């Protein structure tokens, strides 16, 4: 194939598997005669030997390009950095854990050509090695997101996808700092086609996302892509006002008929409305925190050094 292929791989503390990942990607590229390629691996501030392993690959193969962060900036920032540095016409995004098989690259390219799609995104038929709780929370998140969002997001997907240069250029023009990559690709539009596959079990290492981080990510995504929580908070406020008026009428009528002790109902009402107020303040606080992060205009990530890449970039 004459067109250049870029494979973007974010990596964080993946010393146990990163060699296998690069070897399998290289084997797929060589087997299918994809001689014009680059593998852009972003080391997201790993504290293990990931960067040393990557450096050895970059010395042996100049098509293996390394972006080394100054510290851990997170998976989304690492993926974004890889896309900022990708130069190919066909760009794959794949995690370092090998749960998304690189052997599917040729089929995804074939589908993109046949359907004239701009994006071919992976949809998981099955998710091996994941607990029922993880699967349930993932399904619940996607469906909640679609219920709250102004646009539809494909369910049971991840970052595993193929995109063309036109979509990459549009993504790289986005100026927001706190990105949710797969959500933004859906938001960008273009012609997108699903690619169904069976996700493999992680063969080495452990997931870097615990439930606390997943919950924080879910909240960030919902508040970044939807204004409906504000509308819900407003509706809840109206409901509380109407409820308080009804309670006021009830208390006045009750007092006219018989004596009311008073303190229990008063405390209950105060606690109820206090909770509602704190909830609405919390919703506003989430939106304000997003605005706060954006107005500071700090870069999404800081590059400490690069290997086999011309000029260091900061975005």
CORMO-V459791 format. One record per pair of residues at least 6 apart in sequence whose C-alpha atoms are under 7 Angstrom apart, sorted by the first residue. I is the first residue (numbers start at 1). GAP is how many residues later the second one is. D is the distance in whole Angstrom. If there is no record, write none. Layout:
[[I/GAP/D] [I/GAP/D]]
This chain:
[[1/32/7] [1/33/5] [2/34/7] [3/33/7] [3/86/6] [4/32/5] [4/33/5] [4/84/5] [4/85/5] [4/86/7] [5/31/6] [5/32/5] [5/33/6] [5/83/5] [5/84/6] [5/85/5] [5/86/6] [6/31/6] [6/32/5] [6/33/6] [6/80/6] [6/81/7] [6/82/5] [6/84/6] [6/85/5] [6/86/6] [7/31/6] [7/32/5] [7/33/6] [7/84/6] [7/85/5] [7/86/6] [8/31/6] [8/32/5] [8/33/6] [8/74/5] [8/75/7] [8/84/6] [8/85/5] [8/86/6] [9/31/6] [9/32/5] [9/33/6] [9/84/6] [9/85/5] [9/86/6] [9/87/6] [10/31/6] [10/32/5] [10/33/6] [10/34/7] [10/65/7] [10/68/5] [10/69/5] [10/85/6] [10/86/6] [11/30/7] [11/31/6] [11/32/5] [11/33/6] [11/85/6] [12/31/6] [12/32/5] [12/33/7] [12/34/5] [13/33/5] [13/34/6] [13/35/6] [13/37/6] [14/36/6] [14/191/7] [15/33/7] [15/34/6] [15/35/5] [16/188/6] [16/189/6] [17/80/7] [17/187/6] [17/188/7] [18/78/6] [21/75/6] [21/77/6] [24/78/7] [25/77/6] [28/74/7] [28/75/6] [37/26/7] [38/25/5] [38/26/6] [38/27/7] [39/24/6] [39/25/5] [39/26/6] [40/24/6] [40/25/5] [40/26/6] [40/42/6] [40/46/7] [41/24/6] [41/25/5] [41/26/6] [41/41/7] [42/24/6] [42/25/5] [42/26/6] [42/36/6] [42/40/6] [43/8/6] [43/24/6] [43/25/5] [43/26/6] [44/24/7] [44/25/5] [44/27/7] [44/28/5] [44/29/6] [44/30/7] [44/34/6] [45/24/5] [45/25/6] [45/26/4] [45/27/4] [46/26/7] [54/12/7] [57/7/7] [58/6/5] [58/7/6] [58/249/7] [58/250/7] [62/246/6] [65/242/6] [65/243/5] [65/244/6] [66/240/5] [66/241/5] [66/242/7] [67/236/7] [67/238/6] [67/239/5] [67/240/7] [68/235/6] [68/236/6] [68/237/5] [68/238/6] [69/233/6] [69/234/5] [69/235/5] [70/232/6] [70/233/6] [70/234/5] [73/228/6] [76/103/6] [76/104/6] [76/105/6] [77/223/6] [77/224/6] [84/88/6] [89/75/6] [89/76/5] [90/72/7] [90/73/6] [90/74/5] [90/75/7] [91/71/6] [91/72/5] [91/73/6] [92/69/6] [92/70/5] [92/71/7] [93/66/6] [93/67/5] [93/68/6] [93/69/7] [94/6/7] [94/65/7] [94/66/5] [97/105/6] [98/104/6] [99/100/6] [99/101/4] [99/102/6] [99/103/5] [100/60/7] [100/99/6] [100/100/6] [108/12/7] [108/54/7] [112/6/7] [112/8/6] [117/74/5] [117/75/6] [117/76/6] [118/45/6] [118/46/6] [118/49/7] [118/72/6] [118/73/5] [118/74/6] [119/43/6] [119/44/4] [119/45/7] [119/72/6] [119/73/5] [119/74/6] [120/41/6] [120/42/5] [120/43/6] [120/72/6] [120/73/5] [120/74/6] [120/75/6] [121/39/6] [121/40/4] [121/41/6] [121/72/6] [121/73/5] [121/74/6] [122/35/6] [122/36/7] [122/38/6] [122/39/6] [122/72/6] [122/73/5] [122/74/6] [122/75/7] [123/33/6] [123/34/5] [123/71/6] [123/72/6] [123/73/5] [123/74/6] [124/32/6] [124/33/6] [124/72/6] [124/73/5] [124/74/6] [124/75/6] [125/71/6] [125/72/6] [125/73/5] [126/72/5] [126/73/6] [127/71/7] [127/72/5] [127/73/7] [128/71/6] [128/72/5] [128/73/5] [129/72/5] [139/17/7] [142/13/6] [145/77/6] [146/6/5] [146/7/6] [148/78/6] [148/80/6] [149/76/6] [149/77/5] [150/76/7] [153/30/7] [153/33/6] [158/24/7] [159/23/6] [176/118/7] [177/117/6] [177/123/5] [180/41/7] [223/63/7] [223/64/6] [229/54/7] [230/53/7] [233/47/6] [299/15/7] [299/16/5] [300/15/6] [301/13/7] [301/14/7] [302/12/6] [303/9/7] [303/10/7] [303/11/6] [305/7/7] [306/6/6]]
